[in-house]
Amino acid sequence: QVQLVESGGGLVQAGGSLRLSCAASGGTFSNYRMAWFRQPPGKEREFVTTINWSGGSSYYADSVKGRFTISRDNAKNTVYLQMNSLKPEDTAVYYCAAKFGVLGAHKSDYDYWGQGIQVTVSS
């Protein structure tokens, strides 16, 4: 059983940057594919990005490609989301998620979830 805890959210102006962190415990972190999802106000939870166990392969939603970067540090059991050039439409609760195995881009693909953290981008 893996526990995930997000940190680093907050309020930022459009064009600014934030870095989210997700600390994992209770399992062998390097065994898991990690991902970030987000849920904008009044909308469904949507895929943002995922990274494989080694950090050597990542995949992004078109809406964040070129602005967001996912990375991981297996020695620290932590995955990161660097968010640059933020837009008001990036406002959402951001969730960290984990799964075994192959790439997945739907929320039902993931077995473990953090509690979520608010990111608000003001215009």
HUDAVEN-V53657 format. One line per field, one symbol per residue. psi: psi as a letter, one per 40 degrees, with the letter a starting at -180 (. if undefined). A space follows every 10 residues. Layout:
psi=???
This chain:
psi=hhhhhiieaa hiiheaiihi ihhiieihde eihiihiihi heiihiidii iadeeehihi ideehedihi iihddefhii hhhifiidee hihhhiiiii aihieideei diiieiihhh hi.
